[in-house]
Amino acid sequence: MPSPLAKSLDMIWTVIIFIIVPIVYTALLFIEEIEINLWVTVFFISTVFVTSLWNVFNDVNNEHFGFQLSKMVLSIYVTLFAFAALYQRAGLMHYGEISHEPIDALYFSIVTWTTLGYGDFHPVESLRLLAAFQALLGTLFIPLLIAALLFSVQEKAREKIRASHRK
């Protein structure tokens, strides 16, 4: 049984992850005066994603796998908005002109994350490596999220089969 302090800390962490972080990173896309530290952001996102992934595969019988999957999805959301804020500040090339529009930056972030690459927007030269890094994160995170979802569904089905055989 967790202590009251552990429960309180868990609740605070949950509020930070599910409420404060998405609000902050969504706001960053529209408030240009705030600086973003990319490496702190990537470390935070990767830590939340990887620990959630680990918890899904490591603690199969845990009833909180939905919570872990939610954190993984949330880390993808934060990644998209964090990179979009960086693209928006530096600008994106769009048919020879530089765009600083938040919606263009979010669109480019999503297209880059999914490695779709329509080609209508391009990162400015200083952000090319950053865009490649975001595409690499998307290439890693999306299959891992799908694997975690399928693993969770498979384990729940196995539990139902085991339970039915016990009767």
Residue frames as a rotation matrix with the C-alpha (Angstrom) as fourth column:
MET 1
0.582 0.813 0.000 0.00
0.813 -0.582 0.000 0.00
0.000 0.000 -1.000 0.00
PRO 2
-0.224 -0.692 0.686 1.56
0.630 -0.640 -0.440 3.32
0.744 0.334 0.579 -1.07
SER 3
-0.515 -0.044 -0.856 2.05
0.785 -0.425 -0.450 5.97
-0.344 -0.904 0.254 1.57
PRO 4
0.596 0.767 -0.239 -0.04
0.632 -0.631 -0.449 9.17
-0.495 0.116 -0.861 1.52
LEU 5
0.144 -0.631 -0.763 3.08
-0.315 -0.760 0.569 11.08
-0.938 0.158 -0.308 0.47
ALA 6
-0.804 -0.442 0.397 3.65
0.165 0.475 0.864 8.72
-0.571 0.761 -0.309 -2.47
LYS 7
-0.051 0.874 0.483 0.02
0.965 0.169 -0.203 9.10
-0.259 0.456 -0.852 -3.52
SER 8
0.654 0.270 -0.707 0.28
0.228 -0.961 -0.156 12.90
-0.721 -0.059 -0.690 -3.31
LEU 9
-0.286 -0.849 -0.445 3.48
-0.363 -0.333 0.870 12.95
-0.887 0.411 -0.213 -5.34
ASP 10
-0.708 0.102 0.699 1.92
0.581 0.646 0.495 10.65
-0.401 0.756 -0.516 -7.92
MET 11
0.393 0.918 0.061 -1.09
0.842 -0.333 -0.424 12.98
-0.369 0.218 -0.904 -8.19
ILE 12
0.437 -0.318 -0.841 1.16
-0.183 -0.947 0.263 16.04
-0.881 0.038 -0.472 -8.57
TRP 13
-0.668 -0.738 0.094 3.20
-0.113 0.226 0.968 14.27
-0.735 0.636 -0.234 -11.27
THR 14
-0.349 0.641 0.683 -0.01
0.879 0.477 0.000 13.30
-0.326 0.601 -0.730 -13.08
VAL 15
0.678 0.605 -0.418 -1.27
0.465 -0.793 -0.392 16.90
-0.569 0.071 -0.819 -13.05
ILE 16
0.024 -0.761 -0.649 2.08
-0.382 -0.607 0.697 18.14
-0.924 0.231 -0.305 -14.33
ILE 17
-0.805 -0.420 0.419 2.24
0.149 0.541 0.828 15.59
-0.575 0.729 -0.372 -17.15
PHE 18
-0.426 0.712 0.558 -1.39
0.899 0.401 0.175 15.68
-0.099 0.576 -0.811 -18.28
ILE 19
0.658 0.742 -0.130 -2.36
0.730 -0.670 -0.134 19.31
-0.187 -0.007 -0.982 -17.68
ILE 20
0.586 -0.431 -0.686 0.54
-0.062 -0.868 0.492 21.71
-0.808 -0.246 -0.536 -17.23
VAL 21
-0.447 -0.867 0.220 2.99
0.159 0.165 0.973 20.33
-0.880 0.470 0.064 -19.81
PRO 22
-0.262 0.364 0.894 0.50
0.960 0.197 0.201 20.26
-0.103 0.910 -0.401 -22.73
ILE 23
0.803 0.572 -0.165 -0.73
0.564 -0.820 -0.099 23.75
-0.192 -0.013 -0.981 -21.89
VAL 24
0.335 -0.762 -0.555 2.81
-0.090 -0.612 0.786 25.12
-0.938 -0.213 -0.274 -21.70
TYR 25
-0.627 -0.670 0.399 3.94
0.302 0.263 0.916 23.58
-0.718 0.695 0.037 -24.98
THR 26
0.100 0.718 0.689 0.76
0.995 -0.068 -0.073 24.58
-0.006 0.693 -0.721 -26.77
ALA 27
0.857 0.212 -0.470 1.25
0.297 -0.948 0.112 28.15
-0.422 -0.236 -0.875 -25.53
LEU 28
-0.067 -0.979 -0.191 4.89
0.172 -0.200 0.965 28.14
-0.983 0.032 0.182 -26.66
LEU 29
-0.329 -0.004 0.944 3.68
0.922 0.215 0.322 27.93
-0.204 0.977 -0.067 -30.23
PHE 30
0.436 0.655 0.618 1.87
0.756 -0.639 0.144 31.24
0.489 0.405 -0.773 -29.86
ILE 31
0.972 -0.182 -0.146 4.10
-0.047 -0.766 0.641 33.15
-0.229 -0.616 -0.754 -27.40
GLU 32
0.704 -0.705 0.088 7.36
0.297 0.180 -0.938 33.92
0.645 0.686 0.336 -29.13
GLU 33
0.422 -0.561 0.712 9.05
-0.687 -0.711 -0.152 35.69
0.592 -0.425 -0.685 -26.21
ILE 34
0.670 -0.136 0.730 9.59
-0.561 0.551 0.618 32.45
-0.486 -0.824 0.292 -24.26
GLU 35
-0.194 -0.835 -0.515 12.82
-0.967 0.252 -0.044 30.58
0.166 0.490 -0.856 -24.96
ILE 36
0.906 0.422 0.034 12.77
-0.423 0.902 0.082 26.82
0.004 -0.089 0.996 -25.50
ASN 37
-0.213 -0.949 0.232 15.63
-0.889 0.287 0.357 24.56
-0.405 -0.130 -0.905 -24.51
LEU 38
0.301 0.369 -0.879 15.42
-0.832 0.553 -0.052 21.80
0.467 0.747 0.473 -27.09
TRP 39
-0.465 -0.587 -0.663 17.62
-0.254 0.806 -0.535 19.32
0.848 -0.080 -0.523 -25.29
VAL 40
-0.886 0.257 0.385 15.74
-0.375 0.090 -0.923 19.60
-0.271 -0.962 0.017 -22.00
THR 41
0.066 0.972 -0.225 12.49
-0.938 -0.017 -0.347 19.15
-0.341 0.234 0.910 -23.93
VAL 42
0.187 -0.052 -0.981 13.76
-0.660 0.733 -0.164 16.11
0.728 0.678 0.103 -25.84
PHE 43
-0.842 -0.515 -0.160 15.13
-0.205 0.580 -0.789 14.60
0.500 -0.631 -0.594 -22.62
PHE 44
-0.620 0.680 0.392 11.79
-0.594 -0.079 -0.801 15.11
-0.513 -0.729 0.453 -20.84
ILE 45
0.305 0.773 -0.556 9.75
-0.951 0.216 -0.221 13.73
-0.051 0.596 0.801 -23.75
SER 46
-0.073 -0.421 -0.904 12.03
-0.506 0.797 -0.330 10.73
0.859 0.434 -0.271 -24.22
THR 47
-0.936 -0.290 0.199 12.07
-0.301 0.368 -0.880 9.96
0.182 -0.884 -0.432 -20.50
VAL 48
-0.266 0.919 0.290 8.29
-0.745 -0.005 -0.667 10.00
-0.612 -0.393 0.686 -20.22
PHE 49
0.418 0.442 -0.794 7.87
-0.882 0.406 -0.238 7.95
0.217 0.800 0.560 -23.40
VAL 50
-0.277 -0.627 -0.728 10.52
-0.425 0.760 -0.493 5.33
0.862 0.173 -0.477 -22.61
THR 51
-0.930 -0.035 0.366 9.50
-0.359 0.304 -0.882 4.86
-0.081 -0.952 -0.295 -18.97
SER 52
0.020 0.997 0.069 5.88
-0.841 0.054 -0.539 4.49
-0.541 -0.048 0.840 -20.04
LEU 53
0.331 0.006 -0.944 6.89
-0.758 0.597 -0.262 1.99
0.562 0.802 0.203 -22.71
TRP 54
-0.714 -0.659 -0.235 8.93
-0.341 0.621 -0.706 0.08
0.611 -0.424 -0.668 -20.14
ASN 55
-0.697 0.497 0.517 6.00
-0.556 0.080 -0.827 0.05
-0.452 -0.864 0.220 -17.73
VAL 56
0.332 0.833 -0.442 3.64
-0.938 0.240 -0.250 -1.31
-0.102 0.498 0.861 -20.41
PHE 57
0.296 -0.268 -0.917 5.93
-0.468 0.796 -0.383 -4.25
0.833 0.542 0.111 -21.22
ASN 58
-0.704 -0.709 -0.045 7.37
-0.278 0.334 -0.901 -4.82
0.653 -0.621 -0.432 -17.76
ASP 59
-0.872 0.435 0.223 4.23
-0.187 0.124 -0.975 -4.74
-0.452 -0.892 -0.027 -15.62
VAL 60
-0.847 0.505 -0.167 1.67
-0.047 0.242 0.969 -6.52
0.530 0.828 -0.181 -17.80
ASN 61
-0.314 0.761 -0.567 -0.75
0.846 0.496 0.198 -7.29
0.432 -0.418 -0.800 -14.98
ASN 62
-0.815 -0.011 -0.579 -0.85
0.347 -0.810 -0.473 -3.66
-0.464 -0.586 0.664 -13.91
GLU 63
0.111 0.958 0.264 -4.29
0.930 -0.007 -0.367 -2.17
-0.350 0.286 -0.892 -14.43
HIS 64
0.421 0.008 -0.907 -2.70
0.067 -0.998 0.022 1.20
-0.905 -0.070 -0.420 -15.23
PHE 65
-0.401 -0.637 0.659 -1.53
0.719 0.226 0.657 0.34
-0.567 0.737 0.367 -18.74
GLY 66
0.420 0.622 0.661 -4.05
0.877 -0.465 -0.120 2.83
0.233 0.630 -0.741 -20.15
PHE 67
0.897 -0.173 -0.406 -2.37
0.071 -0.852 0.519 5.51
-0.436 -0.494 -0.752 -18.09
GLN 68
-0.073 -0.993 0.095 1.03
0.212 0.077 0.974 4.51
-0.974 0.091 0.205 -19.47
LEU 69
-0.247 0.054 0.968 -0.26
0.960 0.149 0.236 4.55
-0.131 0.987 -0.089 -23.05
SER 70
0.805 0.583 0.110 -1.80
0.588 -0.808 -0.023 7.96
0.076 0.083 -0.994 -22.41
LYS 71
0.541 -0.692 -0.478 1.58
-0.046 -0.592 0.805 9.29
-0.840 -0.413 -0.352 -21.29
MET 72
-0.398 -0.690 0.605 3.14
0.591 0.312 0.744 7.94
-0.702 0.654 0.283 -24.48
VAL 73
0.162 0.556 0.815 0.52
0.962 -0.274 -0.004 9.69
0.221 0.785 -0.579 -26.63
LEU 74
0.929 0.187 -0.319 0.95
0.295 -0.895 0.334 12.85
-0.223 -0.404 -0.887 -24.59
SER 75
0.086 -0.970 -0.226 4.72
0.189 -0.207 0.960 12.80
-0.978 -0.125 0.166 -25.13
ILE 76
-0.411 -0.150 0.899 4.09
0.896 0.117 0.429 12.68
-0.170 0.982 0.086 -28.88
TYR 77
0.634 0.714 0.297 1.71
0.734 -0.677 0.057 15.64
0.242 0.182 -0.953 -28.59
VAL 78
0.752 -0.410 -0.517 4.29
0.089 -0.713 0.695 17.64
-0.653 -0.569 -0.500 -26.63
THR 79
-0.277 -0.893 0.355 6.99
0.526 0.168 0.833 16.71
-0.804 0.418 0.423 -29.15
LEU 80
-0.039 0.340 0.940 4.89
0.986 -0.141 0.092 17.97
0.164 0.930 -0.329 -32.06
PHE 81
0.880 0.454 0.140 4.18
0.422 -0.882 0.211 21.29
0.219 -0.127 -0.967 -30.36
ALA 82
0.520 -0.764 -0.381 7.73
0.176 -0.341 0.923 21.78
-0.836 -0.548 -0.043 -29.04
PHE 83
-0.449 -0.689 0.569 9.25
0.705 0.118 0.699 21.28
-0.549 0.715 0.433 -32.47
ALA 84
0.245 0.616 0.748 6.52
0.911 -0.411 0.041 23.42
0.332 0.672 -0.662 -34.03
ALA 85
0.917 0.064 -0.394 7.42
0.257 -0.849 0.461 26.25
-0.306 -0.524 -0.795 -31.66
LEU 86
-0.021 -0.994 -0.110 11.07
0.252 -0.112 0.961 25.97
-0.967 -0.008 0.253 -32.71
TYR 87
-0.417 -0.073 0.906 10.15
0.900 0.103 0.423 25.96
-0.125 0.992 0.023 -36.40
GLN 88
0.618 0.747 0.247 7.82
0.762 -0.646 0.046 28.91
0.194 0.160 -0.968 -35.90
ARG 89
0.688 -0.408 -0.600 10.54
0.147 -0.732 0.665 31.00
-0.711 -0.546 -0.444 -34.25
ALA 90
-0.367 -0.929 0.053 13.19
0.186 -0.018 0.982 30.26
-0.911 0.371 0.180 -36.89
GLY 91
0.091 0.502 -0.860 10.78
-0.805 -0.471 -0.360 30.29
-0.586 0.725 0.362 -39.81
LEU 92
-0.052 -0.013 0.999 9.98
0.386 0.922 0.032 27.84
-0.921 0.387 -0.043 -42.57
MET 93
-0.832 -0.249 -0.495 10.58
-0.355 -0.445 0.822 28.28
-0.425 0.860 0.282 -46.28
HIS 94
-0.029 0.881 0.473 7.32
0.495 0.424 -0.759 28.26
-0.869 0.212 -0.448 -48.21
TYR 95
0.544 0.190 0.817 7.65
0.838 -0.082 -0.539 28.89
-0.035 0.978 -0.204 -51.96
GLY 96
-0.093 -0.769 0.633 10.63
0.698 -0.504 -0.509 31.20
0.711 0.394 0.583 -51.52
GLU 97
0.053 0.153 0.987 9.28
-0.471 -0.867 0.160 33.15
0.881 -0.473 0.026 -48.55
ILE 98
-0.863 -0.361 -0.353 9.82
0.155 0.475 -0.866 32.60
0.480 -0.802 -0.354 -44.84
SER 99
0.191 0.976 0.104 6.69
-0.123 -0.082 0.989 31.81
0.974 -0.201 0.104 -42.83
HIS 100
-0.899 -0.405 0.166 6.44
-0.189 0.015 -0.982 32.34
0.395 -0.914 -0.090 -39.08
GLU 101
-0.022 0.985 0.170 2.80
-0.825 -0.114 0.553 31.29
0.564 -0.128 0.816 -38.81
PRO 102
-0.417 -0.126 0.900 2.03
-0.794 0.531 -0.294 28.91
-0.441 -0.838 -0.322 -35.93
ILE 103
0.593 0.719 0.362 -0.33
-0.431 0.663 -0.612 26.76
-0.680 0.208 0.703 -38.02
ASP 104
0.699 -0.436 -0.567 2.33
-0.535 0.206 -0.819 26.35
0.474 0.876 -0.089 -40.72
ALA 105
-0.359 -0.885 0.296 4.87
-0.860 0.190 -0.474 25.34
0.363 -0.424 -0.830 -38.09
LEU 106
-0.132 0.389 0.912 2.49
-0.657 0.654 -0.374 22.80
-0.742 -0.649 0.170 -36.54
TYR 107
0.873 0.447 -0.195 1.65
-0.414 0.470 -0.780 21.40
-0.257 0.761 0.595 -39.98
PHE 108
0.329 -0.837 -0.437 5.36
-0.655 0.131 -0.745 21.07
0.681 0.531 -0.504 -40.82
SER 109
-0.447 -0.481 0.754 6.03
-0.890 0.324 -0.320 19.44
-0.090 -0.815 -0.573 -37.46
ILE 110
0.318 0.659 0.682 3.32
-0.495 0.729 -0.473 16.82
-0.809 -0.187 0.558 -38.04
VAL 111
0.923 0.007 -0.384 4.44
-0.365 0.323 -0.873 16.14
0.118 0.946 0.301 -41.61
THR 112
-0.005 -0.997 -0.072 8.06
-0.784 0.048 -0.619 15.83
0.620 0.053 -0.782 -40.45
TRP 113
-0.269 -0.041 0.962 7.17
-0.862 0.457 -0.222 13.63
-0.430 -0.889 -0.158 -37.46
THR 114
0.571 0.595 0.566 5.30
-0.262 0.785 -0.561 11.19
-0.778 0.172 0.604 -39.67
THR 115
-0.493 -0.864 0.108 8.10
-0.001 0.125 0.992 11.39
-0.870 0.489 -0.062 -42.30
LEU 116
0.451 0.762 0.464 5.42
0.571 0.154 -0.807 12.17
-0.686 0.628 -0.366 -44.87
GLY 117
-0.430 -0.818 -0.382 7.31
0.281 -0.523 0.804 15.11
-0.858 0.239 0.455 -46.40
TYR 118
0.608 0.729 0.315 4.98
0.572 -0.127 -0.811 16.85
-0.551 0.673 -0.494 -48.85
GLY 119
-0.311 -0.840 0.445 7.71
0.943 -0.212 0.257 19.32
-0.121 0.500 0.858 -49.78
ASP 120
0.444 0.527 0.725 5.59
0.622 -0.764 0.174 22.48
0.645 0.373 -0.667 -49.62
PHE 121
0.893 -0.253 0.373 7.48
-0.434 -0.706 0.560 23.70
0.121 -0.662 -0.740 -46.53
HIS 122
0.364 -0.855 -0.369 11.19
0.484 0.512 -0.709 23.37
0.795 0.080 0.601 -45.85
PRO 123
0.699 -0.195 -0.688 13.16
0.625 -0.302 0.720 24.16
-0.348 -0.933 -0.089 -42.72
VAL 124
0.838 -0.545 -0.034 15.53
-0.521 -0.779 -0.348 27.09
0.163 0.310 -0.937 -42.91
GLU 125
0.300 -0.788 -0.537 19.12
-0.235 0.485 -0.843 25.94
0.924 0.379 -0.040 -43.25
SER 126
-0.534 -0.571 0.624 19.86
-0.704 -0.108 -0.702 26.22
0.467 -0.814 -0.344 -39.53
LEU 127
-0.045 0.626 0.778 17.00
-0.877 0.348 -0.331 23.79
-0.478 -0.698 0.533 -38.71
ARG 128
0.224 0.152 -0.963 17.64
-0.797 0.597 -0.091 21.02
0.561 0.788 0.255 -41.22
LEU 129
-0.705 -0.542 -0.458 19.40
-0.164 0.753 -0.638 18.79
0.690 -0.374 -0.619 -38.71
LEU 130
-0.784 0.493 0.377 16.65
-0.477 -0.090 -0.874 19.48
-0.397 -0.865 0.306 -36.17
ALA 131
0.207 0.891 -0.404 13.98
-0.968 0.126 -0.218 18.42
-0.143 0.436 0.888 -38.68
ALA 132
-0.053 -0.305 -0.951 15.91
-0.490 0.838 -0.241 15.23
0.870 0.453 -0.194 -39.42
PHE 133
-0.954 -0.297 0.052 16.13
-0.167 0.378 -0.911 14.54
0.250 -0.877 -0.410 -35.68
GLN 134
-0.362 0.899 0.245 12.37
-0.770 -0.140 -0.623 15.03
-0.526 -0.414 0.743 -35.33
ALA 135
0.326 0.456 -0.828 11.75
-0.865 0.498 -0.067 12.61
0.382 0.738 0.557 -38.20
LEU 136
-0.526 -0.591 -0.611 14.00
-0.231 0.791 -0.566 10.08
0.818 -0.157 -0.553 -36.45
LEU 137
-0.885 0.273 0.377 12.02
-0.382 0.035 -0.923 10.47
-0.265 -0.962 0.073 -33.21
GLY 138
0.073 0.976 -0.206 8.79
-0.941 -0.001 -0.339 9.93
-0.331 0.218 0.918 -35.13
THR 139
0.099 -0.128 -0.987 10.22
-0.658 0.735 -0.161 6.88
0.746 0.666 -0.011 -36.84
LEU 140
-0.825 -0.457 -0.331 11.07
-0.045 0.638 -0.768 5.42
0.563 -0.619 -0.548 -33.43
PHE 141
-0.836 0.472 0.282 8.09
-0.418 -0.212 -0.883 6.53
-0.357 -0.856 0.374 -31.33
ILE 142
-0.036 0.917 -0.397 5.20
-0.999 -0.029 0.025 5.63
0.012 0.397 0.918 -33.65
PRO 143
0.007 0.052 -0.999 6.09
-0.338 0.940 0.046 1.92
0.941 0.337 0.024 -34.06
LEU 144
-0.894 -0.363 -0.262 6.86
0.121 0.367 -0.922 1.63
0.431 -0.857 -0.284 -30.34
LEU 145
-0.626 0.749 0.218 3.46
-0.702 -0.419 -0.576 3.11
-0.340 -0.514 0.788 -29.48
ILE 146
0.207 0.698 -0.686 1.73
-0.886 0.431 0.171 0.70
0.414 0.573 0.707 -31.86
ALA 147
-0.366 -0.422 -0.829 3.72
-0.054 0.899 -0.434 -2.21
0.929 -0.114 -0.352 -30.39
ALA 148
-0.991 0.009 0.134 2.70
-0.134 -0.059 -0.989 -1.19
-0.001 -0.998 0.059 -26.86
LEU 149
-0.227 0.973 -0.038 -0.96
-0.953 -0.230 -0.197 -0.93
-0.201 -0.008 0.980 -27.89
LEU 150
0.238 0.298 -0.925 -0.92
-0.635 0.768 0.084 -4.34
0.735 0.567 0.372 -29.57
PHE 151
-0.686 -0.553 -0.473 0.95
0.032 0.626 -0.779 -5.90
0.727 -0.549 -0.412 -26.66
SER 152
-0.844 0.409 0.347 -1.59
-0.481 -0.292 -0.826 -4.53
-0.236 -0.865 0.443 -24.19
VAL 153
0.134 0.931 -0.340 -4.53
-0.990 0.137 -0.016 -5.80
0.032 0.339 0.940 -26.23
GLN 154
0.018 -0.218 -0.976 -2.88
-0.363 0.908 -0.209 -9.20
0.932 0.358 -0.063 -26.65
GLU 155
-0.904 -0.409 -0.128 -2.17
-0.019 0.337 -0.941 -9.51
0.428 -0.848 -0.312 -22.91
LYS 156
-0.523 0.794 0.309 -5.74
-0.773 -0.289 -0.565 -8.56
-0.359 -0.534 0.765 -21.99
ALA 157
0.319 0.622 -0.715 -7.05
-0.853 0.517 0.069 -11.20
0.412 0.588 0.696 -24.42
ARG 158
-0.367 -0.539 -0.758 -4.72
-0.108 0.834 -0.541 -13.81
0.924 -0.117 -0.364 -22.90
GLU 159
-0.945 0.047 0.323 -5.97
-0.326 -0.086 -0.942 -12.92
-0.016 -0.995 0.096 -19.42
LYS 160
-0.036 0.999 -0.018 -9.58
-0.979 -0.039 -0.201 -13.43
-0.202 0.011 0.979 -20.53
ILE 161
0.262 0.072 -0.962 -8.71
-0.541 0.837 -0.085 -16.80
0.799 0.543 0.258 -22.06
ARG 162
-0.734 -0.597 -0.323 -6.88
-0.032 0.505 -0.862 -17.88
0.678 -0.623 -0.390 -18.89
ALA 163
-0.743 0.516 0.426 -9.78
-0.617 -0.283 -0.734 -16.75
-0.258 -0.808 0.529 -16.75
SER 164
0.248 0.888 -0.388 -12.26
-0.963 0.269 -0.001 -18.68
0.104 0.374 0.922 -18.89
HIS 165
0.003 -0.330 -0.944 -10.14
-0.275 0.907 -0.318 -21.87
0.961 0.261 -0.088 -18.67
ARG 166
-0.912 -0.366 0.185 -10.01
-0.244 0.121 -0.962 -21.62
0.330 -0.923 -0.199 -14.88
LYS 167
-0.300 0.891 0.341 -13.80
-0.940 -0.215 -0.265 -21.79
-0.163 -0.400 0.902 -14.61
